[in-house]
Amino acid sequence: MVEERLSAVQRIIAEKTVTILLVRGENPDGDPIYAYVAVRADKLKEFMAAQQGGTFYPEDYGEIIEAGEGEPSDEVRHHMEAEYGFNHEGTVDIPDTATAQNITANIRTFFPPADA
């Protein structure tokens, strides 16, 4: 695992770095739902893999900040922008674990080398 190669400081940073994701899906009745989920950087790959596996419970991999049916209301969107700095205009689709791995790899490039 990549996390094993991180220094103690790097591991702490990875555990403290949080990505907020807007996840969309369907409830058991087929109605659209959404959730804003705070996921630690060191758990992002696992989070993405779980989504590919069918039934998925985001709360098993992160903290749900906001959730509801349909699309987020203007009030929810404003709250996420004001409170968490969520940029709705700058969102990026993460369709698979390979993209998640690329994102987590790029997050780790901000860390100094373990032997430094």
C-alpha positions, 0 to 999 in steps of 0.5 A: 500500500502507498500509505505504508511508504508515507512518513508519520507526518505525511500519514497525519496530513493524509488523514487530515486532508479532506475532500468534499464530494457531491455524490448523486445516486438513486434511492431504492425506489429509483428516485434521485438523491444526493449527498455531500460527503467529507472523505479523508484523502487516505480513504478516497480510493476505497470510497470510489471502489465502493461506489463501483460495487453496487449498493453503496452507503457513503456514511461508511467511508466519510461524513455526510454533511448534507443530503436529500432527494432530487438536486441540492436546493439553492439554500443547500448549495449556498451553505456548502459554498459559504461554510465549506468553500465547495465550488459547484462550478469547479466540480470534477466528475470522478467516474472510476477508481483510476481517476480517484487514484490519480487525484490522491496521487496528486494530493500526495505530491504536496507532501515532502518526501518521506526521507527529507 
